[in-house]
Each structure stands twice: as C-alpha cells, then as structure tokens.
Amino acid sequence: MMKNLFYFIFAFILVSCSQEDFFAEKGIMQEQTKKKVETLLKDGDSKVETEGTYAKEDESENMHLAISNALQGSYNKTKVYKSSTALVGILGRLNCGTSPKLHIYMDCEDDKNASSVIHPQPRPPYMNIRSFPYYLDSNGNVNLHFCVVPRSHFYIVKDQVYGVLQVTNELERFTLVHYIDNEDDKNKNSTTYNGQRVSNLGSNAFGSNTTLVWTILDDYDKTSRNPRMPDIGGYVLGKLKHNYDLYPYDSESERAGYLKSDDEDSNNKNSGNIIIRYPDNTIENVVNVKGFWTKDLIKVDKNTEFNFHKIGSLNEEV
C-alpha cells in the first residue's frame, strides 16, 4: 500500500498538477492545510553512488532520482534527523578545516548571461571575491562551497526560517527539492566531495543538471523559544529577520547576501517542490513553488535566485 502511495504522489509531481487538484484528490483540502501552503510563499508574489564516480544524467532521470529518493525516505522509519550520523551542508570557508568539503560548480547560460551576486558589505579588505563560499566566475557560472557538518548543529529558531543542504537522506518536516536546468551546450558542471568527483550525495544529484535538496527549519507553529541562531560560522539559505539585540556590532548589510543563477534558456525545466510531512513522517502534501519567492529563501523560475545569510560570529566560519 505504501508503495502504491509513493507512485501516486510521484506521478502527480511529474505532471505538475495544481496544488488544489493534488489536495482534493488526497482528500485534505482543509482550511488548516491551505494556511500552511500560503505561508510557504512570500506575500505579494504572484544513489550516494560509489564515491569518485561521475556520470551525466538526463534531466528527467536526474529529477526522478532526487524526488524518488526523498519520498522513499519518508517511509524509512530508521532514518531520523536527530540521528548523530545526519549531515548537512553550510556555505563556509573554502578549506572547511577538519570538516568535509563539498564544491558545486554549475555551468550557467552562455548567451547573454545575466547571473549576478551580492556579497555582504563591507567585506574585510584582504578578502577577494573568490574567498566567499559563493561566487560567480568571469563567465557568470556559479560556485558553491559547502562545509559538511552534523545536522545537530541546527535547530528551529523563534520567528525565523532558514535552510541547510541535506547531505544524508533524513526525515524532515519541510524538505525543498530544487531542480536546476543548467547550460545545455558544452556543459561543464562539476561537483567534488573532499576533492573527489561525485554524481550523487544523499538525494542531491549532480550531472549536466543539478538537483539540490534543502532542509528547511521553520518556526511555523510559533512554538520555538530559542531566540538565537546557531553559533556556527557560515551562510545559510534565507533572508533572516535581523535582531540587533543578538548582533549588536554589525548591520544587516554585513550579513545578507544574494545570488542569481542564469539557467538554461531553451526549454527550461527548472522546478521547486516542498515536501511537507506530518509529525509521524508520512507525507502531508507536496507543494510546487515554481515562480514564487519561498519564504525569502529561494525563487525558482526560469532562473534561480538565492538569498544567503551569515550566521555565527561575523569573521569566523566552519
């Protein structure tokens, strides 16, 4: 029965059904559910396979792998995010110290590339652009440098929403599966984990296109009493509400960043889906967020826009 449920949900994602049709078919079109969906959108906006292997994958196969892995993980009750083995990625120093390093290079649109980036200002005078964990090369292609750390570093914070890259398949309340259609012509995508080239990591997939799976930590129920962000240096996904009582010596401009990836123009297949689970880890619904800013985290359309925010000590990173 669970297997049938999985294929049912997955089929609906591939045909990009509307939220209403999906909820109605599942019999959960309730006011509470609608409110949960609405809060995901900003107001006003309409295999790890053997490490070291690398193989380009067709975009449909790539997307199928990531979403099926994420959904199948929903029924594996042995994997719980509080596990001491759970790992996530935070954008951090290029060497990452003793932490494993994940470098994702995405080949963006070649024709009239419009990728752009904003780094926190003012940056230290000794720090050049490529010292940041996220930057564009001279041709507008994207570099993302993650340090892989224990999931236990991160928790829900009062009135905040932020995301970290899901490195191991773990159960989460909110999981964002983000498919990026990269440049088709002479694609040069490359992903390395501790210097070794990889095609998959957890549910993330790296081929001629890219699938990123993010764990979203959201104080949706307004039950968190923890006012402080985790004290680990690096950048998370999101545009956080600045609290000057917690960070009295720096300003918003010294923590907020932005990156736009100019993705493939021809027959673009970008997509973004948030998998929402009940507390017992069964799937509640899947929300297509393409075309909207998702809680100031990310905007998935024909191009991709990321908000990044520095947490922890201002001049320290993992």
C-alpha contacts under 8 A as a table, 3 or more apart, distances in Angstrom:
res1	aa1	res2	aa2	distance
1	M	4	N	5.13
1	M	5	L	6.27
2	M	5	L	4.99
2	M	6	F	6.23
2	M	75	Y	7.81
3	K	6	F	5.14
3	K	7	Y	6.47
4	N	7	Y	5.32
4	N	8	F	6.11
5	L	8	F	5.02
5	L	9	I	6.26
6	F	9	I	5.32
6	F	10	F	6.13
6	F	71	L	6.88
6	F	72	Q	7.15
7	Y	10	F	5.03
7	Y	11	A	5.97
8	F	11	A	5.39
8	F	12	F	6.56
9	I	12	F	5.30
9	I	13	I	6.57
10	F	13	I	5.18
10	F	14	L	6.51
10	F	67	I	7.61
10	F	68	S	7.16
11	A	14	L	5.34
11	A	15	V	6.60
12	F	15	V	5.47
12	F	16	S	6.32
12	F	17	C	5.83
12	F	22	F	7.26
13	I	16	S	5.03
13	I	17	C	6.48
13	I	286	V	7.79
14	L	17	C	7.91
16	S	288	N	7.52
17	C	21	D	6.56
17	C	22	F	6.52
18	S	21	D	5.35
18	S	22	F	6.27
18	S	288	N	7.71
19	Q	22	F	5.20
19	Q	23	F	6.14
19	Q	286	V	7.87
19	Q	287	V	6.28
19	Q	288	N	7.07
20	E	23	F	5.23
20	E	24	A	5.95
20	E	29	M	7.39
21	D	24	A	5.13
21	D	25	E	6.02
22	F	25	E	5.28
22	F	26	K	6.34
22	F	285	N	7.95
23	F	26	K	5.13
23	F	27	G	6.04
23	F	28	I	5.31
23	F	29	M	5.21
23	F	285	N	7.16
24	A	27	G	4.94
24	A	28	I	6.18
24	A	29	M	5.42
25	E	28	I	7.91
26	K	29	M	7.94
28	I	33	T	7.16
29	M	33	T	6.57
29	M	34	K	7.07
30	Q	33	T	5.31
30	Q	34	K	6.34
31	E	34	K	5.11
31	E	35	K	6.28
32	Q	35	K	5.21
32	Q	36	K	6.46
33	T	36	K	5.13
33	T	37	V	6.41
34	K	37	V	5.16
34	K	38	E	6.20
35	K	38	E	5.08
35	K	39	T	6.32
36	K	39	T	5.37
36	K	40	L	6.90
37	V	40	L	5.47
37	V	41	L	7.42
37	V	287	V	7.15
38	E	41	L	5.69
39	T	42	K	7.23
39	T	295	K	7.39
40	L	294	T	5.53
40	L	295	K	5.52
41	L	45	D	7.27
41	L	289	V	7.57
41	L	292	F	6.37
41	L	293	W	6.02
41	L	294	T	4.71
41	L	295	K	5.41
42	K	45	D	5.87
42	K	292	F	7.21
42	K	293	W	5.63
42	K	294	T	5.95
42	K	295	K	5.16
42	K	296	D	6.65
45	D	292	F	5.73
45	D	293	W	6.67
46	S	291	G	7.65
46	S	292	F	6.63
47	K	65	L	7.65
47	K	69	N	7.89
47	K	200	N	6.02
47	K	201	L	7.20
47	K	202	G	6.83
47	K	203	S	7.11
48	V	51	E	7.21
48	V	200	N	5.13
48	V	201	L	4.62
48	V	202	G	5.21
48	V	203	S	7.53
49	E	53	T	7.33
49	E	198	V	7.95
49	E	199	S	7.27
49	E	200	N	6.10
49	E	201	L	7.55
50	T	53	T	6.01
51	E	196	Q	7.22
51	E	197	R	7.30
51	E	198	V	5.73
52	G	196	Q	5.29
52	G	197	R	4.96
52	G	198	V	5.26
53	T	197	R	6.44
53	T	198	V	5.50
53	T	199	S	6.47
54	Y	197	R	6.30
54	Y	198	V	5.26
54	Y	199	S	4.76
54	Y	207	G	7.63
55	A	199	S	6.12
55	A	207	G	6.23
56	K	199	S	7.66
56	K	206	F	7.56
56	K	207	G	4.16
56	K	208	S	5.36
57	E	61	E	6.36
57	E	62	N	5.82
57	E	207	G	5.30
57	E	208	S	6.34
57	E	209	N	7.60
58	D	61	E	5.29
58	D	62	N	6.03
58	D	207	G	7.98
58	D	208	S	7.48
58	D	209	N	7.95
59	E	62	N	4.91
59	E	63	M	6.11
59	E	181	D	7.57
59	E	208	S	7.65
59	E	209	N	6.28
60	S	63	M	5.22
60	S	64	H	5.99
61	E	64	H	4.99
61	E	65	L	6.11
62	N	65	L	5.30
62	N	66	A	6.52
62	N	205	A	6.34
62	N	206	F	7.95
62	N	207	G	7.59
62	N	209	N	7.52
62	N	210	T	7.72
62	N	211	T	7.24
63	M	66	A	5.29
63	M	67	I	6.17
63	M	179	Y	6.64
63	M	205	A	7.99
63	M	211	T	6.78
64	H	67	I	5.50
64	H	68	S	5.75
65	L	68	S	5.31
65	L	69	N	5.93
65	L	203	S	7.37
65	L	205	A	7.57
66	A	69	N	5.25
66	A	70	A	6.19
66	A	177	V	7.47
66	A	203	S	4.88
66	A	204	N	6.11
66	A	205	A	6.45
66	A	211	T	6.71
66	A	213	V	7.87
67	I	70	A	5.02
67	I	71	L	6.05
67	I	177	V	6.89
67	I	203	S	7.55
68	S	71	L	5.12
68	S	72	Q	5.80
69	N	72	Q	5.17
69	N	73	G	6.02
69	N	169	N	7.82
69	N	203	S	5.75
70	A	73	G	5.23
70	A	74	S	6.78
70	A	169	N	7.03
70	A	203	S	6.26
71	L	74	S	5.18
71	L	75	Y	7.60
72	Q	75	Y	5.82
72	Q	76	N	7.09
73	G	76	N	5.16
73	G	79	K	7.63
73	G	169	N	6.60
73	G	170	E	6.94
73	G	171	L	6.86
74	S	77	K	7.45
74	S	171	L	6.24
74	S	281	N	6.14
74	S	282	T	6.25
74	S	283	I	7.08
75	Y	281	N	7.50
75	Y	282	T	7.01
76	N	79	K	5.99
77	K	80	V	6.93
79	K	83	S	7.33
79	K	169	N	7.50
79	K	170	E	5.59
79	K	171	L	6.46
80	V	83	S	5.62
80	V	170	E	5.67
80	V	171	L	5.41
80	V	172	E	7.96
81	Y	86	A	6.03
81	Y	151	R	7.22
81	Y	170	E	5.10
81	Y	171	L	5.54
81	Y	172	E	6.54
82	K	86	A	7.07
82	K	151	R	7.40
82	K	152	S	6.62
83	S	86	A	5.53
84	S	150	P	7.18
84	S	151	R	7.71
84	S	152	S	7.13
85	T	150	P	7.05
85	T	151	R	7.99
86	A	150	P	5.95
86	A	151	R	5.32
86	A	152	S	7.65
86	A	167	V	7.82
86	A	168	T	5.91
86	A	169	N	7.89
86	A	170	E	6.90
87	L	148	V	6.43
87	L	149	V	5.60
87	L	150	P	4.61
87	L	151	R	4.90
87	L	166	Q	6.87
87	L	167	V	5.40
87	L	168	T	5.55
88	V	148	V	5.57
88	V	149	V	5.67
88	V	150	P	6.23
88	V	151	R	5.43
88	V	164	V	6.24
88	V	165	L	5.31
88	V	166	Q	4.78
88	V	167	V	4.81
88	V	168	T	6.98
89	G	102	L	7.85
89	G	146	F	5.31
89	G	147	C	5.46
89	G	148	V	4.47
89	G	149	V	6.24
89	G	164	V	5.81
89	G	165	L	4.68
89	G	166	Q	6.53
89	G	167	V	6.42
90	I	146	F	5.17
90	I	147	C	5.46
90	I	148	V	6.58
90	I	149	V	7.50
90	I	164	V	5.85
90	I	165	L	6.69
90	I	234	G	6.13
90	I	235	Y	6.03
90	I	236	V	5.92
91	L	133	P	5.55
91	L	134	Y	7.31
91	L	144	L	7.15
91	L	145	H	5.63
91	L	146	F	4.28
91	L	147	C	6.10
91	L	234	G	5.46
91	L	235	Y	4.84
91	L	236	V	6.47
92	G	96	C	6.70
92	G	132	F	7.78
92	G	133	P	5.32
92	G	145	H	6.42
92	G	146	F	5.64
92	G	147	C	5.61
92	G	233	G	7.20
92	G	234	G	4.64
92	G	235	Y	6.40
92	G	317	E	5.62
92	G	318	V	5.79
93	R	96	C	5.15
93	R	97	G	7.98
93	R	131	S	7.63
93	R	132	F	7.30
93	R	133	P	6.05
93	R	145	H	7.43
93	R	146	F	7.83
93	R	147	C	7.23
93	R	234	G	7.57
93	R	317	E	5.87
93	R	318	V	6.21
94	L	101	K	7.69
94	L	131	S	7.09
94	L	132	F	7.77
94	L	133	P	6.34
94	L	145	H	6.25
94	L	146	F	7.88
95	N	101	K	7.00
96	C	99	S	5.31
96	C	100	P	6.72
96	C	101	K	6.06
96	C	147	C	5.45
96	C	318	V	5.69
97	G	318	V	6.88
99	S	147	C	6.06
99	S	148	V	5.88
99	S	149	V	6.43
99	S	318	V	7.68
100	P	147	C	5.93
100	P	148	V	5.22
100	P	149	V	7.60
100	P	193	Y	7.20
100	P	194	N	5.71
101	K	145	H	7.21
101	K	146	F	5.89
101	K	147	C	4.85
101	K	148	V	6.07
101	K	193	Y	5.77
101	K	194	N	5.03
101	K	195	G	7.68
102	L	145	H	5.88
102	L	146	F	4.95
102	L	147	C	6.26
102	L	148	V	7.05
102	L	191	T	7.37
102	L	192	T	5.85
102	L	193	Y	4.59
102	L	194	N	6.37
103	H	143	N	7.15
103	H	144	L	5.78
103	H	145	H	4.63
103	H	146	F	6.27
103	H	191	T	5.62
103	H	192	T	5.34
103	H	193	Y	6.58
104	I	142	V	7.94
104	I	143	N	5.84
104	I	144	L	5.11
104	I	145	H	6.52
104	I	189	N	7.99
104	I	190	S	6.34
104	I	191	T	4.56
104	I	192	T	6.77
105	Y	141	N	7.41
105	Y	142	V	5.72
105	Y	143	N	4.74
105	Y	144	L	6.56
105	Y	189	N	5.58
105	Y	190	S	5.16
105	Y	191	T	5.97
106	M	141	N	5.98
106	M	142	V	5.10
106	M	143	N	6.61
106	M	182	N	6.68
106	M	188	K	7.41
106	M	189	N	4.96
106	M	190	S	6.90
106	M	209	N	7.99
106	M	210	T	7.66
107	D	141	N	5.16
107	D	142	V	6.75
107	D	182	N	5.90
107	D	183	E	5.60
107	D	187	N	6.16
107	D	188	K	5.66
107	D	189	N	5.33
108	C	113	N	7.40
108	C	115	S	7.79
108	C	140	G	6.71
108	C	141	N	5.00
108	C	142	V	7.01
108	C	182	N	5.55
108	C	183	E	5.06
108	C	261	S	6.66
108	C	262	D	5.60
108	C	263	D	5.22
108	C	264	E	6.64
109	E	112	K	7.51
109	E	113	N	5.58
109	E	182	N	6.94
109	E	183	E	4.91
109	E	262	D	5.63
109	E	263	D	5.22
109	E	264	E	4.99
109	E	265	D	6.76
110	D	113	N	5.58
110	D	139	N	7.83
110	D	183	E	6.96
113	N	139	N	7.61
113	N	140	G	6.37
113	N	262	D	6.19
114	A	140	G	7.24
114	A	261	S	7.76
114	A	262	D	5.59
115	S	136	L	7.71
115	S	140	G	5.37
115	S	141	N	7.37
115	S	259	L	7.61
115	S	260	K	5.18
115	S	261	S	4.94
115	S	262	D	4.77
116	S	136	L	7.45
116	S	140	G	7.29
116	S	259	L	5.84
116	S	260	K	5.10
116	S	261	S	7.04
117	V	135	Y	6.81
117	V	136	L	7.10
117	V	257	G	7.74
117	V	258	Y	5.64
117	V	259	L	4.33
117	V	260	K	6.21
118	I	257	G	5.38
118	I	258	Y	4.99
118	I	259	L	6.33
119	H	123	R	7.92
119	H	256	A	7.30
119	H	257	G	4.91
119	H	258	Y	6.77
120	P	123	R	6.40
120	P	253	S	5.50
120	P	254	E	4.62
120	P	255	R	5.43
120	P	256	A	5.54
120	P	257	G	5.48
121	Q	253	S	5.60
121	Q	254	E	5.01
121	Q	255	R	7.86
122	P	253	S	7.67
122	P	254	E	6.29
123	R	127	M	6.69
123	R	254	E	7.52
124	P	127	M	5.39
125	P	128	N	7.82
127	M	131	S	6.00
127	M	132	F	7.88
128	N	131	S	5.48
128	N	132	F	7.55
129	I	132	F	5.77
129	I	135	Y	6.72
130	R	133	P	7.49
130	R	134	Y	7.74
130	R	135	Y	6.24
132	F	135	Y	6.44
133	P	143	N	7.68
133	P	144	L	5.90
133	P	145	H	4.77
133	P	146	F	7.07
134	Y	142	V	7.46
134	Y	143	N	5.56
134	Y	144	L	4.67
134	Y	145	H	6.22
134	Y	259	L	7.99
135	Y	142	V	6.14
135	Y	143	N	5.42
135	Y	144	L	6.97
135	Y	259	L	7.84
136	L	139	N	7.48
136	L	140	G	5.16
136	L	141	N	5.24
136	L	142	V	4.84
136	L	143	N	6.07
137	D	140	G	5.36
137	D	141	N	5.42
137	D	142	V	6.77
137	D	143	N	7.50
138	S	141	N	7.47
140	G	262	D	7.92
141	N	261	S	7.54
142	V	261	S	6.74
147	C	318	V	6.81
148	V	167	V	7.60
149	V	153	H	7.62
150	P	153	H	5.97
151	R	154	F	5.94
152	S	155	Y	7.38
153	H	230	P	6.72
153	H	232	I	7.61
154	F	230	P	6.04
155	Y	217	L	6.91
155	Y	230	P	7.31
156	I	160	Q	7.49
156	I	161	V	7.89
156	I	217	L	5.43
156	I	218	D	6.12
156	I	219	D	5.94
156	I	224	S	6.51
156	I	226	N	7.52
157	V	160	Q	5.48
157	V	161	V	7.63
157	V	217	L	7.91
157	V	218	D	7.53
157	V	219	D	6.33
157	V	224	S	5.96
157	V	225	R	7.26
157	V	226	N	5.31
157	V	227	P	5.84
157	V	228	R	6.45
157	V	229	M	6.25
158	K	219	D	5.97
158	K	222	K	6.88
158	K	223	T	7.46
158	K	224	S	4.90
158	K	225	R	5.74
158	K	226	N	5.56
158	K	227	P	5.24
158	K	228	R	7.76
159	D	218	D	7.85
159	D	219	D	5.64
159	D	220	Y	7.94
159	D	222	K	6.76
159	D	224	S	7.83
159	D	241	K	7.99
160	Q	217	L	7.98
160	Q	218	D	6.22
160	Q	219	D	6.00
160	Q	240	L	6.33
160	Q	241	K	6.74
161	V	216	I	7.09
161	V	217	L	5.66
161	V	218	D	4.43
161	V	219	D	6.54
161	V	238	G	6.81
161	V	240	L	6.87
161	V	295	K	7.33
161	V	297	L	7.92
162	Y	216	I	5.84
162	Y	217	L	5.48
162	Y	218	D	6.70
162	Y	236	V	6.46
162	Y	237	L	5.50
162	Y	238	G	4.86
162	Y	239	K	7.51
162	Y	240	L	7.20
162	Y	297	L	6.82
163	G	214	W	6.02
163	G	215	T	5.45
163	G	216	I	4.43
163	G	217	L	6.02
163	G	236	V	5.83
163	G	237	L	4.65
163	G	238	G	6.44
163	G	297	L	7.39
164	V	214	W	5.58
164	V	215	T	5.42
164	V	216	I	6.79
164	V	236	V	5.80
164	V	237	L	6.27
165	L	212	L	7.28
165	L	213	V	6.07
165	L	214	W	4.46
165	L	215	T	6.09
166	Q	169	N	6.98
166	Q	170	E	7.72
166	Q	202	G	7.24
166	Q	203	S	7.76
166	Q	204	N	7.83
166	Q	213	V	5.61
166	Q	214	W	5.15
166	Q	215	T	5.61
167	V	201	L	6.09
167	V	202	G	5.16
167	V	203	S	7.42
167	V	204	N	7.36
168	T	201	L	7.20
168	T	202	G	4.56
168	T	203	S	7.36
169	N	202	G	5.26
169	N	203	S	6.33
171	L	281	N	6.79
172	E	175	T	6.20
172	E	215	T	6.73
172	E	216	I	7.97
172	E	277	R	7.20
172	E	281	N	7.58
173	R	216	I	7.77
173	R	275	I	7.98
173	R	276	I	5.81
173	R	277	R	5.09
173	R	278	Y	6.93
173	R	279	P	7.10
173	R	281	N	7.42
174	F	215	T	6.39
174	F	216	I	5.31
174	F	217	L	7.17
174	F	218	D	7.89
174	F	274	I	6.59
174	F	275	I	5.90
174	F	276	I	4.97
174	F	277	R	6.69
175	T	213	V	6.91
175	T	214	W	5.74
175	T	215	T	4.95
175	T	216	I	5.85
175	T	274	I	5.50
175	T	275	I	5.15
175	T	276	I	6.70
176	L	213	V	5.63
176	L	214	W	5.00
176	L	215	T	6.51
176	L	216	I	6.96
176	L	272	G	6.92
176	L	273	N	5.76
176	L	274	I	4.37
176	L	275	I	6.35
177	V	211	T	7.08
177	V	212	L	6.10
177	V	213	V	4.60
177	V	214	W	6.54
177	V	272	G	5.81
177	V	273	N	5.29
177	V	274	I	6.21
177	V	275	I	7.61
178	H	211	T	5.55
178	H	212	L	5.12
178	H	213	V	6.07
178	H	214	W	7.85
178	H	270	N	7.84
178	H	271	S	6.01
178	H	272	G	4.56
178	H	273	N	6.58
178	H	300	V	7.95
179	Y	209	N	7.69
179	Y	210	T	5.93
179	Y	211	T	4.37
179	Y	212	L	6.46
179	Y	269	K	7.90
179	Y	270	N	5.50
179	Y	271	S	5.16
179	Y	272	G	6.30
180	I	209	N	6.00
180	I	210	T	5.11
180	I	211	T	6.07
180	I	263	D	7.18
180	I	269	K	7.44
180	I	270	N	5.04
180	I	271	S	6.97
180	I	304	T	7.65
181	D	209	N	5.21
181	D	210	T	6.79
181	D	263	D	6.02
181	D	264	E	5.78
181	D	268	N	6.22
181	D	269	K	5.68
181	D	270	N	5.34
182	N	187	N	7.71
182	N	208	S	6.72
182	N	209	N	5.07
182	N	210	T	7.11
182	N	263	D	5.22
182	N	264	E	5.16
183	E	186	K	7.72
183	E	187	N	5.80
183	E	208	S	7.83
183	E	209	N	7.90
183	E	263	D	6.37
183	E	264	E	4.71
183	E	265	D	8.00
184	D	187	N	5.63
184	D	208	S	7.46
184	D	264	E	6.67
187	N	208	S	6.20
188	K	208	S	7.52
189	N	206	F	7.80
189	N	207	G	6.76
189	N	208	S	5.92
189	N	209	N	7.50
190	S	197	R	7.33
190	S	206	F	7.47
190	S	207	G	7.62
191	T	197	R	5.73
191	T	198	V	5.94
191	T	199	S	7.19
191	T	206	F	6.59
192	T	195	G	5.18
192	T	196	Q	4.96
192	T	197	R	4.19
192	T	198	V	5.65
193	Y	196	Q	5.18
193	Y	197	R	6.27
193	Y	198	V	6.55
198	V	201	L	7.34
198	V	206	F	7.26
199	S	205	A	5.92
199	S	206	F	4.68
199	S	207	G	6.10
200	N	203	S	6.90
200	N	204	N	5.59
200	N	205	A	4.49
200	N	206	F	5.79
201	L	204	N	5.16
201	L	205	A	6.59
203	S	212	L	7.66
203	S	213	V	6.49
204	N	210	T	7.68
204	N	211	T	5.31
204	N	212	L	4.96
204	N	213	V	5.73
205	A	210	T	5.79
205	A	211	T	4.96
205	A	212	L	6.91
206	F	209	N	6.35
206	F	210	T	4.91
206	F	211	T	6.58
207	G	210	T	6.20
219	D	222	K	5.24
219	D	223	T	6.79
219	D	224	S	6.32
220	Y	223	T	7.89
221	D	224	S	8.00
224	S	227	P	7.99
228	R	246	L	7.03
229	M	311	I	6.68
229	M	312	G	7.20
230	P	311	I	7.04
230	P	312	G	6.37
231	D	311	I	6.85
231	D	312	G	4.20
231	D	313	S	6.82
232	I	311	I	6.60
232	I	312	G	4.64
232	I	313	S	7.16
232	I	317	E	6.85
232	I	318	V	6.68
233	G	310	K	7.19
233	G	311	I	5.62
233	G	312	G	4.33
233	G	313	S	5.69
233	G	314	L	7.20
233	G	315	N	7.80
233	G	316	E	5.23
233	G	317	E	3.75
233	G	318	V	5.46
234	G	310	K	5.52
234	G	311	I	5.77
234	G	312	G	6.84
234	G	316	E	7.54
234	G	317	E	4.90
234	G	318	V	6.38
235	Y	308	F	5.93
235	Y	309	H	5.12
235	Y	310	K	4.31
235	Y	311	I	6.09
236	V	308	F	5.60
236	V	309	H	5.46
236	V	310	K	6.53
236	V	311	I	7.26
237	L	297	L	5.70
237	L	298	I	7.66
237	L	306	F	7.11
237	L	307	N	5.89
237	L	308	F	4.74
237	L	309	H	6.44
238	G	295	K	7.84
238	G	296	D	5.83
238	G	297	L	4.04
238	G	298	I	7.25
238	G	306	F	7.61
238	G	307	N	5.02
238	G	308	F	5.21
238	G	309	H	5.97
239	K	256	A	6.82
239	K	296	D	5.58
239	K	297	L	6.27
239	K	307	N	5.72
239	K	308	F	6.34
239	K	309	H	5.95
240	L	309	H	6.72
242	H	252	E	6.46
243	N	246	L	5.53
243	N	247	Y	6.35
244	Y	247	Y	4.84
244	Y	248	P	4.96
244	Y	250	D	7.99
244	Y	251	S	7.74
245	D	248	P	5.60
247	Y	250	D	6.12
247	Y	251	S	7.84
248	P	251	S	7.94
250	D	254	E	6.33
250	D	314	L	7.92
251	S	254	E	5.42
251	S	255	R	7.08
252	E	255	R	5.45
252	E	256	A	6.03
253	S	256	A	5.56
255	R	309	H	5.47
255	R	310	K	4.76
255	R	311	I	7.48
255	R	314	L	7.79
256	A	307	N	7.56
256	A	308	F	6.10
256	A	309	H	4.70
256	A	310	K	6.53
257	G	307	N	5.95
257	G	308	F	4.83
257	G	309	H	5.88
257	G	310	K	7.99
258	Y	305	E	7.38
258	Y	306	F	5.68
258	Y	307	N	4.61
258	Y	308	F	5.71
259	L	305	E	5.81
259	L	306	F	5.17
259	L	307	N	6.61
259	L	308	F	7.82
260	K	303	N	7.30
260	K	304	T	5.75
260	K	305	E	4.35
260	K	306	F	6.27
261	S	303	N	5.95
261	S	304	T	5.17
261	S	305	E	6.29
262	D	303	N	5.16
262	D	304	T	6.84
263	D	268	N	7.70
263	D	302	K	6.66
263	D	303	N	5.00
263	D	304	T	7.04
264	E	267	N	7.69
264	E	268	N	5.78
264	E	302	K	7.71
264	E	303	N	7.82
265	D	268	N	5.67
265	D	302	K	7.21
268	N	302	K	6.14
269	K	302	K	7.61
270	N	290	K	7.87
270	N	300	V	6.89
270	N	301	D	6.41
270	N	302	K	6.16
270	N	303	N	7.52
271	S	288	N	7.73
271	S	289	V	7.73
271	S	290	K	5.75
271	S	300	V	6.44
271	S	301	D	7.24
272	G	288	N	5.96
272	G	289	V	5.39
272	G	290	K	5.37
272	G	300	V	6.13
273	N	286	V	6.43
273	N	287	V	5.39
273	N	288	N	4.54
273	N	289	V	5.74
273	N	290	K	7.57
274	I	286	V	5.63
274	I	287	V	5.10
274	I	288	N	6.58
274	I	289	V	7.13
275	I	283	I	7.24
275	I	284	E	7.87
275	I	285	N	6.29
275	I	286	V	4.63
275	I	287	V	6.58
276	I	283	I	6.14
276	I	284	E	5.55
276	I	285	N	5.44
276	I	286	V	6.08
276	I	287	V	7.80
277	R	280	D	7.63
277	R	281	N	5.23
277	R	282	T	5.54
277	R	283	I	4.40
277	R	284	E	4.90
277	R	285	N	7.03
278	Y	281	N	5.15
278	Y	282	T	5.56
278	Y	283	I	6.14
278	Y	284	E	5.61
279	P	282	T	7.56
283	I	286	V	7.85
289	V	292	F	5.88
289	V	293	W	7.87
289	V	294	T	6.80
289	V	300	V	7.18
290	K	299	K	7.24
290	K	300	V	4.99
290	K	301	D	5.51
291	G	299	K	6.61
291	G	300	V	5.63
291	G	301	D	4.77
292	F	299	K	5.51
292	F	300	V	6.64
292	F	301	D	7.54
293	W	296	D	5.63
293	W	297	L	6.90
293	W	298	I	5.62
293	W	299	K	4.31
293	W	300	V	7.34
294	T	297	L	5.51
294	T	298	I	5.51
294	T	299	K	6.14
295	K	298	I	7.48
296	D	299	K	7.79
296	D	307	N	6.81
297	L	306	F	6.41
297	L	307	N	5.56
297	L	308	F	7.74
298	I	304	T	7.33
298	I	305	E	5.63
298	I	306	F	4.67
298	I	307	N	6.13
299	K	304	T	5.78
299	K	305	E	5.04
299	K	306	F	6.64
300	V	303	N	6.40
300	V	304	T	4.87
300	V	305	E	6.67
301	D	304	T	6.05
310	K	314	L	7.34
311	I	314	L	7.24
312	G	316	E	7.35
312	G	317	E	7.72
313	S	316	E	5.33
313	S	317	E	7.56
